[in-house]
Amino acid sequence: MIYKSKLRSYRDLPLRWAELGTVYRYEKSGALHGLLRVRGFTQDDAHLFCTHDQMEDEIIEVVRFSRFMLKSFGFEDLTFYVATKPEDSVGDVEDWDKATKSLMTALERENLKYELDEGGGAFYGPKIDIKIKDALKREWQLSTIQFDFNEPARFGMKYIGEDGKEHQPFMIHRALLGSIERFMGILIEHYAGAFPAWLAPIQAAVIPVSQNHFEYAKKVAADLKKSGIIVELDERNEKVGYKIRDWETQKIPYMLIVGEKEEKSGTVSVRKHKVGDTGQLEIKEIIQQITDAIYKKI
């Protein structure tokens, strides 16, 4: 309806409109699976309207965009599928052939290997599915690049071509992460809950050895917060060994232990998840180390 709000020319195309849309599917209760398969979810959806000559370049840009997004979160093991025309479908065979060929050519131009999913397309168009493997090597679909021959015809979408005549645009759906809920579930599985510092909901925990060192611990935590680091101050009246084991179980990237020695020297004792004790550092040095880990993704 937005597209049809005014007369479109070939000079206007391609048009690219994105939204975060909520979708509902009445999945059977036995099929529900945590965040990975739910009844209500949110998609990072977009609709691209283009001419036949623009199809291939649009597909390439979306493939690049999808790879960039997935690799930014640490997903490197990507598998590409081209899903072709099913038995029950809408649209002209010629359009199906053009669209399917453009999907294959786009992947080939990017030097990406792909597998054919014969008959796996939706009834309204062929598609590229990008799947990743989680920590258990299970394959999950995330990004989708999908042609739609149904809606442009159903809604009577047109544009005026160079020849002065009306033409029907090609319409491409794209979802980069797919279901946001499923993506979060896979992300948790991928890192087994041990998020790198740049992704961790808590990036550092400040642990005073005893109540006598709370004030210094508060100062350390405050300095980290001023630098944009997400920090928790452990004020529990528990033994330091218990606190360290607890934070290690929670897979926090950095634990900063402070006692009498650290308070006198203006330092912290640093423990990293899965690494253990890495020695003492001045406050400014640990702030630099953590911010480097966050912003350089190291």
Backbone torsions as a table, in degrees:
resi	resn	phi	psi	omega
1	MET	NA	-34.6	175.6
2	ILE	-64.8	-43.1	179.0
3	TYR	-58.4	-40.5	-175.3
4	LYS	-83.3	4.8	-177.5
5	SER	-69.5	-15.5	174.9
6	LYS	-157.0	167.1	179.3
7	LEU	-70.2	131.7	-178.5
8	ARG	-106.1	146.4	176.4
9	SER	-114.1	160.7	175.2
10	TYR	-60.1	-24.2	178.4
11	ARG	-69.8	-21.9	179.8
12	ASP	-77.8	-21.3	-172.1
13	LEU	-91.2	147.9	4.9
14	PRO	-81.3	150.8	172.0
15	LEU	-108.7	137.7	-178.1
16	ARG	-132.5	115.5	-179.9
17	TRP	-124.8	130.9	-176.6
18	ALA	-118.7	156.3	177.3
19	GLU	-156.3	158.1	166.8
20	LEU	-100.5	109.9	-173.4
21	GLY	-113.8	136.1	177.2
22	THR	-86.5	133.2	-176.6
23	VAL	-125.3	146.1	178.8
24	TYR	-126.7	133.9	174.2
25	ARG	-134.8	131.4	-178.3
26	TYR	-84.6	74.0	178.6
27	GLU	-66.9	144.8	175.3
28	LYS	-64.4	146.6	-173.8
29	SER	-58.4	-33.8	-179.5
30	GLY	-70.7	-17.8	-179.3
31	ALA	-90.5	-14.9	-178.8
32	LEU	-66.0	140.2	-172.6
33	HIS	-150.7	84.6	177.9
34	GLY	51.9	-133.5	175.9
35	LEU	-81.7	-12.7	-171.5
36	LEU	-78.8	-28.3	174.3
37	ARG	-143.9	110.6	-173.5
38	VAL	-129.2	172.3	179.5
39	ARG	-91.9	-24.9	177.1
40	GLY	-129.2	126.2	-177.9
41	PHE	-148.1	168.5	-176.1
42	THR	-117.7	132.1	178.9
43	GLN	-112.8	141.5	172.4
44	ASP	-87.6	82.0	-170.1
45	ASP	-94.5	153.7	173.1
46	ALA	-149.8	154.3	175.8
47	HIS	-123.5	125.9	179.8
48	LEU	-112.7	129.7	178.9
49	PHE	-113.3	126.4	-175.0
50	CYS	-149.3	169.9	174.7
51	THR	-87.6	170.5	177.9
52	HIS	-58.4	-41.3	-177.4
53	ASP	-67.7	-21.2	-177.4
54	GLN	-93.2	-10.8	-171.8
55	MET	-54.1	-51.9	-172.2
56	GLU	-62.5	-46.2	-179.9
57	ASP	-63.4	-37.7	178.3
58	GLU	-64.1	-42.8	179.2
59	ILE	-62.1	-44.5	-179.6
60	ILE	-59.5	-44.3	-179.5
61	GLU	-63.0	-38.6	179.2
62	VAL	-70.2	-38.7	176.4
63	VAL	-60.2	-45.1	178.6
64	ARG	-62.6	-42.9	179.5
65	PHE	-61.5	-45.6	-179.4
66	SER	-62.6	-45.7	-179.9
67	ARG	-63.0	-41.7	178.5
68	PHE	-59.7	-46.3	-178.6
69	MET	-63.1	-47.8	-176.4
70	LEU	-67.7	-41.5	-180.0
71	LYS	-68.8	-28.5	177.5
72	SER	-62.2	-27.6	178.9
73	PHE	-95.8	5.7	175.6
74	GLY	96.1	7.8	178.9
75	PHE	-89.5	111.1	-178.3
76	GLU	-107.9	-28.9	-175.7
77	ASP	-86.9	84.3	-176.6
78	LEU	-106.9	140.3	176.0
79	THR	-121.5	134.4	-176.3
80	PHE	-108.7	134.8	177.6
81	TYR	-126.2	137.5	170.8
82	VAL	-107.4	114.6	-177.7
83	ALA	-94.8	125.3	-171.9
84	THR	-101.1	-176.6	-171.9
85	LYS	-61.4	125.0	174.5
86	PRO	-81.4	173.4	-179.6
87	GLU	-62.8	-46.9	178.7
88	ASP	-94.8	115.5	-176.3
89	SER	-152.6	166.3	175.0
90	VAL	-118.8	162.0	178.7
91	GLY	98.7	162.1	-179.9
92	ASP	-74.2	143.4	178.0
93	VAL	-58.9	-37.7	-179.8
94	GLU	-61.9	-40.9	178.4
95	ASP	-66.0	-41.0	177.0
96	TRP	-58.6	-45.3	-178.7
97	ASP	-63.7	-44.4	179.4
98	LYS	-61.5	-46.6	-176.4
99	ALA	-66.3	-44.8	180.0
100	THR	-61.9	-42.9	178.7
101	LYS	-63.0	-39.0	-179.5
102	SER	-66.0	-35.4	177.2
103	LEU	-64.1	-46.8	-179.5
104	MET	-64.4	-45.3	-177.7
105	THR	-63.5	-39.5	179.2
106	ALA	-60.7	-44.1	178.7
107	LEU	-66.6	-39.4	179.4
108	GLU	-65.5	-39.4	178.5
109	ARG	-64.4	-27.1	177.5
110	GLU	-90.6	5.6	-179.5
111	ASN	58.5	40.2	179.7
112	LEU	-108.1	128.1	175.9
113	LYS	-75.9	147.2	179.8
114	TYR	-145.0	160.9	175.9
115	GLU	-113.5	149.1	177.0
116	LEU	-88.7	132.2	172.3
117	ASP	-106.8	85.0	-173.5
118	GLU	-61.1	123.6	178.3
119	GLY	74.1	10.1	-175.1
120	GLY	-90.7	0.8	178.6
121	GLY	-71.0	162.8	173.6
122	ALA	-71.4	165.2	-178.8
123	PHE	-64.3	-17.8	-175.2
124	TYR	-105.4	4.1	176.8
125	GLY	162.9	157.2	176.3
126	PRO	-74.9	167.8	-176.0
127	LYS	-155.9	162.1	166.8
128	ILE	-106.4	128.5	171.6
129	ASP	-108.8	133.0	175.0
130	ILE	-110.0	120.3	-176.7
131	LYS	-116.2	149.4	178.1
132	ILE	-124.8	164.8	177.5
133	LYS	-111.0	136.9	179.1
134	ASP	-85.6	-171.6	-176.2
135	ALA	-62.7	-23.2	178.8
136	LEU	-96.3	11.5	179.0
137	LYS	65.6	21.6	172.8
138	ARG	-82.5	142.0	-177.0
139	GLU	-94.1	133.4	179.8
140	TRP	-131.0	139.4	176.7
141	GLN	-84.1	132.5	175.9
142	LEU	-121.1	-84.2	-176.1
143	SER	-70.6	143.0	175.8
144	THR	-136.1	136.3	174.6
145	ILE	-124.3	109.0	-163.5
146	GLN	-127.7	123.4	172.1
147	PHE	-76.3	150.4	178.4
148	ASP	-135.1	109.4	176.8
149	PHE	-92.8	-9.4	-174.1
150	ASN	-79.7	-54.7	-171.4
151	GLU	-68.3	-40.4	177.1
152	PRO	-58.4	-38.6	178.5
153	ALA	-74.3	-42.9	-176.5
154	ARG	-63.4	-38.5	-178.0
155	PHE	-95.9	3.9	176.6
156	GLY	63.0	42.2	-179.8
157	MET	-74.7	135.7	-178.8
158	LYS	-141.2	159.1	166.7
159	TYR	-141.9	156.5	178.6
160	ILE	-90.9	119.1	-177.9
161	GLY	-80.8	179.9	178.1
162	GLU	-61.5	-25.8	-179.5
163	ASP	-82.2	1.8	-179.9
164	GLY	79.8	4.0	-179.0
165	LYS	-104.3	163.1	178.8
166	GLU	-80.2	138.5	177.0
167	HIS	-135.7	155.1	177.6
168	GLN	-93.1	128.2	-180.0
169	PRO	-73.3	156.6	168.7
170	PHE	-84.8	141.2	-177.0
171	MET	-121.0	131.0	-179.6
172	ILE	-122.2	124.9	168.8
173	HIS	-86.0	144.1	169.9
174	ARG	-143.8	138.1	172.8
175	ALA	-128.1	121.4	-175.2
176	LEU	-78.8	-49.7	178.6
177	LEU	-98.0	-11.9	-177.3
178	GLY	76.1	-131.3	174.6
179	SER	-74.0	122.1	179.6
180	ILE	-60.9	-38.9	-179.8
181	GLU	-63.7	-46.9	178.9
182	ARG	-63.1	-40.4	179.9
183	PHE	-60.4	-42.7	179.1
184	MET	-63.6	-40.7	178.1
185	GLY	-61.3	-44.4	-179.9
186	ILE	-67.6	-37.9	179.0
187	LEU	-61.6	-42.9	177.7
188	ILE	-62.6	-44.4	178.7
189	GLU	-64.1	-41.3	-175.9
190	HIS	-59.8	-43.4	-179.5
191	TYR	-94.8	3.2	-177.4
192	ALA	50.9	34.4	178.1
193	GLY	81.1	-11.4	-178.6
194	ALA	-93.2	76.1	-176.7
195	PHE	-68.2	142.2	171.1
196	PRO	-63.3	163.0	-173.1
197	ALA	-55.2	-36.5	-175.2
198	TRP	-70.7	-18.6	-179.9
199	LEU	-107.1	-16.9	-170.8
200	ALA	-66.0	135.5	177.1
201	PRO	-67.3	-28.1	169.5
202	ILE	-125.6	121.4	-173.5
203	GLN	-93.5	-25.4	179.7
204	ALA	-152.9	147.0	174.2
205	ALA	-120.5	130.0	176.9
206	VAL	-98.5	123.2	-172.1
207	ILE	-121.2	105.7	174.6
208	PRO	-74.0	140.9	-179.2
209	VAL	-65.4	-36.1	177.7
210	SER	-151.0	175.3	-179.8
211	GLN	-63.9	-21.5	-179.8
212	ASN	-65.8	-15.7	-173.8
213	HIS	-114.3	16.0	-178.9
214	PHE	-62.5	-41.4	-176.6
215	GLU	-64.0	-41.9	177.6
216	TYR	-66.3	-39.8	178.8
217	ALA	-61.4	-39.4	178.1
218	LYS	-62.6	-40.1	179.0
219	LYS	-63.2	-43.7	179.0
220	VAL	-61.2	-46.7	-179.7
221	ALA	-61.8	-41.1	179.8
222	ALA	-63.3	-41.4	179.0
223	ASP	-63.2	-40.1	178.2
224	LEU	-65.3	-43.2	179.9
225	LYS	-61.6	-38.9	178.6
226	LYS	-61.0	-26.4	-179.6
227	SER	-91.3	6.7	176.2
228	GLY	86.5	11.7	179.8
229	ILE	-88.6	135.9	179.0
230	ILE	-83.6	113.1	-170.7
231	VAL	-129.8	147.7	173.8
232	GLU	-119.4	134.4	175.2
233	LEU	-98.2	121.4	-178.2
234	ASP	-87.5	100.2	-178.2
235	GLU	-99.7	13.3	-179.1
236	ARG	-68.2	144.1	178.2
237	ASN	-87.0	67.5	-179.1
238	GLU	-128.0	164.5	176.7
239	LYS	-66.8	148.3	-175.1
240	VAL	-63.0	-35.1	178.6
241	GLY	-62.1	-40.0	177.7
242	TYR	-63.1	-43.9	-179.1
243	LYS	-62.3	-45.0	-178.7
244	ILE	-61.5	-45.0	178.9
245	ARG	-61.4	-39.3	-178.9
246	ASP	-65.3	-46.2	179.7
247	TRP	-68.6	-33.1	176.2
248	GLU	-64.5	-39.2	177.1
249	THR	-63.2	-34.6	178.8
250	GLN	-78.7	-3.6	174.4
251	LYS	61.8	39.0	175.5
252	ILE	-72.3	133.5	-176.3
253	PRO	-59.2	-42.5	-175.3
254	TYR	-129.0	134.8	169.7
255	MET	-118.2	129.3	-179.1
256	LEU	-115.6	109.3	-176.3
257	ILE	-96.7	132.7	-179.5
258	VAL	-129.0	131.0	176.9
259	GLY	-138.5	-159.4	-176.6
260	GLU	-61.7	-44.7	-178.3
261	LYS	-61.9	-44.3	-178.9
262	GLU	-67.8	-38.8	-178.6
263	GLU	-64.9	-40.8	-179.3
264	LYS	-66.9	-35.0	-175.9
265	SER	-95.7	-3.1	-178.9
266	GLY	66.1	37.9	-177.2
267	THR	-126.0	-178.4	171.0
268	VAL	-136.5	149.9	171.4
269	SER	-91.9	126.7	-171.3
270	VAL	-103.5	130.3	170.2
271	ARG	-121.9	132.4	177.9
272	LYS	-109.3	144.4	-179.6
273	HIS	-58.1	131.4	179.0
274	LYS	71.2	-6.3	-179.3
275	VAL	-106.9	-44.2	-178.0
276	GLY	97.2	-154.8	-174.7
277	ASP	-68.0	127.2	178.1
278	THR	-117.1	12.1	174.8
279	GLY	99.1	-176.9	-178.5
280	GLN	-95.0	143.6	176.3
281	LEU	-138.0	149.7	170.3
282	GLU	-66.3	157.7	-176.3
283	ILE	-57.9	-44.4	-178.4
284	LYS	-64.5	-30.6	-179.9
285	GLU	-71.7	-41.4	179.8
286	ILE	-71.4	-33.5	175.4
287	ILE	-61.2	-43.3	179.2
288	GLN	-63.9	-41.5	-179.4
289	GLN	-63.2	-44.5	-178.3
290	ILE	-70.1	-43.1	179.9
291	THR	-65.6	-34.6	174.3
292	ASP	-62.7	-44.1	180.0
293	ALA	-62.0	-34.6	-178.8
294	ILE	-74.6	-52.7	-171.2
295	TYR	-83.1	-22.9	176.8
296	LYS	-99.0	-2.7	-179.2
297	LYS	54.3	49.9	-179.7
298	ILE	-112.8	NA	NA
